[in-house]
């Protein structure tokens, strides 16, 4: 059983080497490893902090964007309302102007028609007068072709005349 239990000298040397190895590793390896772990932890924390601040900034920007979007929509709606109002006003004005123009054109047409009608009536009267004079002239020439009828007509006119 001697083989299974180590000797006390071996245990001391192993303990001495172990302590020396721990001190050597602590001096040369553990400090840089812990320093790099600490540095990594700090960089991770900085990344988390910057991510958190970016998240807050994004939330703020999103809120600002939503406010701007809402304001833009409201402004668009206002512009559309104004445009519709202006279009309706222009349409109404155009209708009123068109009605005024149509009324004026109708009045002008009535005036022209009346003027033309009066001119036509004047022409007709002139023509009727001319025809009447021509007919009377022809009748008088035919009826007064002899002396007897001329004397009778002159006597009739003299009787019809009332002298003062």
BELPE-V533082 format. One record per pair of residues at least 6 apart in sequence whose C-alpha atoms are under 6 Angstrom apart, sorted by sequence separation. I is the first residue (numbers start at 1). GAP is how many residues later the second one is. D is the distance in Angstrom with one decimal. If there is no record, write none. Layout:
BEGIN
I;GAP;D, I;GAP;D
END
This chain:
BEGIN
144;6;5.2
END
